[in-house]
Amino acid sequence: MPKKYHITPKPAAPRFTPVGRSGIIDWEEDCLKCGTCVKKRCLYNVYKERSFDYRTMVDSIDYTCKNCFWCIQSCPRGVLSKTINPEFLKMGDAYWKPEMILANWFQAETGKIPVSGAGYRGPFSGPGFDSMWTDMSEIVRPTRDGIHGREYISTAIDIGRKMHRLQFDASGMVELSIPPLVETQLPILFNVLPFGNIGKGITQSMAKAARQVQVMMYLAAQDYEASLEPYRSHLIPLSAGDGSDISEELLGGVRMVELAYVPNVMDRVRRIKAAYPNLVVSVRMALNQQAKSATLDLARSGVEVVHLCADYQGNVPTTGDTPLFVKDVVRDIHVDLVTECLRDEVTLLMSGGIALAEHVPKALICGADGVAVDLPLLIGLECRLCKRCVHGKSCPVELESIEADYGSQRLVNLMCAWWSQLIEVMGAMGIRDVRRVRGEAGRAMFFEDLERDTFGAMFGAKLHQ
């Protein structure tokens, strides 16, 4: 019996003091000097271990404070109070909320699932992935020994073309040649990063983490260098042209490559497959209005993998002013492939807008076989999404100088936390194999469907805020 897949996290403290959600206001001039200072009795020792980072002008207590409010409520003079940190509110953008950045920081540091406290006080619904909810019916009748017990939950996926049927000769042998498949232990791939000070340290951190958690990593063909040789079997060279920019030496040592979509891309795919029949060749397609028909044509032509790419916020351009969200477009393409009886033969990967661990099972439910993540990896390495690097300015956390051993451990921790949450969701749905989650829309509720079929008719249509 194969060994169970498991990721073991190790604490990886941040190099720079992170920006915290709230800050302590301390009116020390009003202190009574009572001798029983609440700061000395903090359960988490945040005052004792308090420090100030003069490089980034950040107080450590803003990040380490657990927001229990014990010191504020217990101070006899009431000199302590808390307020939202204005620097925290400036992080990210309209899609990448500060809370998302903070959650991924915590997971990259500890490898643990972030817990917000007793009860959920956030919005019931929202745009993007927040407009769907997963089925948690199995929570009321859990298994005997939990998700890490004897009933193993598989998170492995196979990337490549699957056979529609088997054909046997008179002796009972399979007549058809079995197409190559790439197995990864998570339905997650490391995508190329859209921006950032991408130095050797970041690339090697990603490659080392990909090998450790047994997933695949995209790499622009021109960025391959000798230092990445130990990780070559986990790399997916990404060609911007016909594949000629990928060296023969690299093609002979990798399991999968990806070509950018052009109208005659299948001719390029066949040319590579003729020379390297055991290589899985993927086609990267930017999502737009023609993506649906183009994906169907590729599937009919025998493509192995289609990688559907939205922008880093998950938006897909349309003719109108409001873009579509990636989950809705992928869901439409998945349904069309099912209608054409082609869905089980081709692998669909998607990227763009994957910001939190919960987005992975939601993307799979919408029809993707796997997802490629980008910015969460950068955030795991302490990026604040300030985009100073885009404008040629210095990075406040010096990403260009990160060491591979440290960076890879942060990414392993992040994937450990995401893996734990994925099997939590699968265990709650009663699903033991992540491949069964693909397209399982009956295991989810969609805001738009509920409004159209139920609540909208009774209370009137409700729009996302």
N, C-alpha and C positions, 0 to 999 in steps of 0.2 A: 504494500500500500504506500503511495507517495506521501512524503512528509507534508504536513499541513503548512500552508503559507502563513507567515506571520511577520510583522514588522516590529522591531524592538526599538523604541525611541530612547534617546539620551538627551539630558538637558543641554541646551546650547544658548547660554545667556547672550543677550544682544551686545554688540560692540559699542553702540551708542545708546544713550538713554532715550527710549521711545517717547513719543508724544502721547500723553494720557488723556482720557476723556474728560476728567474733571480735575480741579486744582483746589488746594487748601488755602484759605485766607486766614492768616494768623495775626491777630491784633495783640502782639506781645507786650505793648505798653500798658495794656489793661490787665495783665496777668497778676493774680493775687499772691503768687509765690507760696501757694498753700502747702507745698511739700508732697502732695499726692497727685502729681501731674498725670493727666490721662495719657500724655505722650509716652511716658515710661511704661505704661501698662497696655500698650497696643499689642493685640494678639499676633499681629503679623510683623512687628518690629520695623514698621516703615519709617518711623521717626528716628530710631536708633541707627538704621542703615541709610538714612537720607543723605543724598549727595546732589551736587549741582554741576551740570555739564556746561562749562563756560564756552566751549566751542559752538554748541548749538543753542545755548541759553534755555536749557530744559531742566526742570526740577524732577528728580527721580520719584518723588512722592506722587506726582501726577499719574504715573504709570503703575507703581507698585501698590497704591492704596486700593483696598478691596471694596470701598464704598459701603462699609457696614454702618457708618455714622455713629459708632459707639463713642468715639472721642468727642464728637460734636455734641452729643446728647448728655455726656457725662461731665463735661467741663463745668465746674461750679460758677465760673464767671461768664461762660459762653463766649470766649474770645475766638473760638474756632468756627469756621463755616466753610461750606463747599460751593463751588460754582463751576459751570461748564468752561472748559479750557478753550479760549478763542482760537488757539493754534490747531486744536483738534478739529474744529469745525471747518478750517481752511483746507484740510487734507482731501485728496481725491477730487471727484467731479460729480456730475449729476447722477451717474450710474454707480461709480465706485465710491460708495458712501464711506465716511470715516469709520463706521462700525465694522464694515467689511475688512478694512485694513487692520484694525485693532484685533479682530478675531483671528486673522491669518498670522499676525505677529505672535499671538499667544500660542497658537498651534505649532508654529515653527520653533518656538522656544522650548515647549514642553512635550509636544507630541500628544497632548491630551485634548479631549473634546471640550470646547468652551461651554461653560454653564453660566447662564445669566441670572439665576436666582429662582425664587419661588414664583411660578406663574409667568405668563407672557403678557406684556403690556404694549406690544407693538401694534401696528395696523393689521387688520384682518386680511386685507388684500392690497395688491399694488401692481405696478407694471412688470413686464418681463416674467421671470420665473416665479415671482411672488403671486401670480394669478393662478397658480395651480397648487394642489395639495395632494400628498401621497396617502395611500390607504394604510391605516394602522390597526386593522381589525385583529391581528394576532396578539396584540398587547394584552387583550383580556383573557387569552389562553396561551400563555408562553410555554416554551419547551422546558423540559426538566432541568437542564443544566446550562441554559442561556446560549447566547450566540457564539461563545468561544468554547462550547462543550463538544460533545461527541457528534452532534449533528452538524457536520462541516458545511459552511457556507462558502461556495466557490465564487471568487471575483475575477476569474481568468476569462479572457476572450480570445478568439481566433480571428486574425486579420488576414483576409485573402478571399479568393473566389471559392465558393462551395459548389459541389456537384449537384445538379438537379435530380439525377437518378443514377443508379449503378447498372451497368450492363455486364453480363457474365457470358463466358464462352461455354462450350460443351463440357469442358473439364471443371467448370465451376470457378475459374479464375476471372478476376475483374479485367474487362477489356479496355476500359478507359484508364488513362493516366491520371493519377491523383494530383490535383493542383497543390502548389506549395502554400503553407499557412505559417503565419508568425503568431506564436502564443505569447501573450503578456499576462502577468498576474493581476493586473488592475485594468479596468476599462478607461485608463488615463494615459495619455502620451504627453511628453514635454514638447511644446510648440516653440517655434522661433519667437524671440521676444520682439515686440513691436517698437520699443524704444528703450533707452537706458545706456549707461556707460558699460557696454558689454566688453569686458576684457577677458583675458585667458582664465582668470580666477572664476568668473561666473560660468563660462563654458565648461570648464573642468568640474566645477561643483555640480552642474546639472548632469553631466555625463556620469560622474561617479555615483550620484544618487540614483540615476536611472538604472545603472547596473545593480545597485544594492537592492532596490525595490522591484527589480525585474520588469521594467517597462521600457518603452522605446522613446527616443529623443530625436527630434528634427534638428538638422544642421544644414545651413547653406553650404553647398558643395565647395565654394571657394574658402570657407572657414576651416576646412579639415586640415589638421596638422599632425605631426608625428606624435605629439604628447597625448593625442586622443586614441592612439592605436590600441591600448588595453580595453577600450570601451567600444570598439568598432562594431561588434555584433549587436549592440544596442542603439546604433545610430541609424537614422534615416536621412541619407543625403537628399537635399532638396535642390532640384535643378530648375533654373529660370528659363532654360531653353529646351533643346531636344535631347538632353542627357549627355551631350558631348563634353560638358564642363565637369562631369564626374569622371575621375581617372579610372582606368581599367583595374588598377590595383585596389582602389576603394570598392568598385563594383564587385570584385571577386571576394571581398571579405564581409560585406553587409548582407542582411537578409531582406531588406526592403528599400526601395527608392521612391521618390515622389516627383512627378513632373507637373509643371504649371499647365493649366488647360488652354488649349488652342483648338480651333476647329478640326485640325488633322492630328490630334494628339494620339489617337489609336494607332496610327502608322508608326509613331515614335515608340509607343508601348510594345508593339509587335516586334520592332527591330531590336529592342533591348531583350525581350523575352526569347527571341531566337538565339541570341548570344549567351544569355544567362537564364535558362529555363527554370531554375530553382529560386529565382528572385521574384518577390512580390512587388508589383509596380502599381503605385497609387497615382491618382490624378487629383491635383489640388484645384478646386473651383471656387472662385469668389462668388458669393451669393448675390444674385441680381434677378431681374425679371426673366431672363433666359435660362436660369440655372435649372429650373424644374425640367424643361424639355431636354436640355443638354444632358442632365443626369440620366433620364430615361434612354436617350440615344446611346450613351456610354454603356449602360447596363445591357441593352440589346446587343451591343457590339462585343460583349465579353470582358468588360473592364473588371479588374479584381477589387479595387478599392476606390471610392470617391470621397475626398475630403472636402466638406462643405464649409466655407470660411465666411463668417460675418466680420464686422469690424470689432475692435476690442471692447466695445460697449454692447455687442450683440445686435447691432442694427443692420438691417438689410434695406438698401435704397429702393424706392418705388418712384412712380411718376408723380405722386402727390407730395405734399409737404411732410407727412408723417411716415417715417420708415416702419417697416415691419420688424418684429422681433424674431430672432433666429429660431426659437422653439416652434413658432407657428409655421415657418417656412419648411423646416426639417420635417415637421409632422405631415405637411401636405405632400412632400416628396416621398416620404415613407408610405403613405396611403396609396399614392399613385403606383409605386413599385409593387405593392401588394396586389393592386387591381390588375397589373400586367403579369402577375405570377413570376416576378423577378426578384422579389425582396430577399428570399433565402439564399440567392446565389451571390449577391454582391455585398460588400462591407461598406457601411456608411460611417464615416467619422465626421465630427463637427467641432468647430472652434469659434470662439467669440462670445463674450458675455459670461463665461464660466468663472464666477468670482468666489463662490463658497462651496463647501462640500455637498450641501443639499442640492446644488445645481446639477451634480453628476447623475444621480438617479432620475431626476426630472428630465434631463436631456435624453437619457436612455428610454424613458417611458414615451417620449415624443418620437422615437424611432431610430435614434442613433445607436450604433454598436459600441462606440467609444467616443471619448472627447479628448481634445488637445487643449491643454491649459498653458497660459503664458504669464499674464501679469501676477497671478497668485504666487508663481515661483519667484518673481522679482520682489514681491512684497515679503515673501518668506525670508529673503536675504536682506530685509530691513528697509527696502525702498518705501518712500512716503508718497509716491505718485505726485511729487511736486512739479515734475516735468522741467526742472531747471536744465537738465541735460539736453532736452530738445532745443533749447535756446542757446546752447553752448556754454552754459554756466556750470560751476563746480557742483558736485554731488554732496549734499550735507552729510551723508553716511559713507562716503568714499567707497562706493561699490566697486570701483575699478581696482581697489587694492585688496579685495577679499581673498582669503586663502581657501583652497579647494577643500581641504579636510573639514574646516569649519562650515563653509557654505553647504557642502553636501549633507552634513548632519542636520542642518536647519531644514533642508528640503526633505530629507528622510523623515524627520519629525512631522513636517506638514503632511506628507503622504500617509503617515501612520494615523494621524488624526482624521484625515479624509477617509481612509480605508475603514476605520472604526465606525464612522458615521454611516458609511455605505452599508456595512453589514448590519448596523442597527436598523436602518430603514428596511432592508431586505428581510431581516428577522421579524420585524413588525408586520410585514406584508405576507409572511409565510412562504417566501421564495428562497430556495437554497442554491440557485445558480443565477449569476448576474445576466447570463445570456437570455434567460427567460423574462427579464425585465424589459428587454427591447420591444417597443411598440405596445406594451401592456397598458393601454390607455384605460382599461377597465379598473385598474388599480389606482386611478387618480381622479381628482375632480378639477374641472377647469372653470374659472370664474365666468368666462364668456358663455359657456354652456349652461351653467346654473342660472345666470341672469336671463338668458334667452328662453329656457324651457320652464323655469320655475318662478324665481323671485321677481323677474322683470314684469311678468304678466300680472303679478299681485300688487307690487309696490312701485312700478315704474322703473325704467332703465337707470342703472347707476354707473357712473363713469369713474375710472381710476383717478385718484388725486395726484 
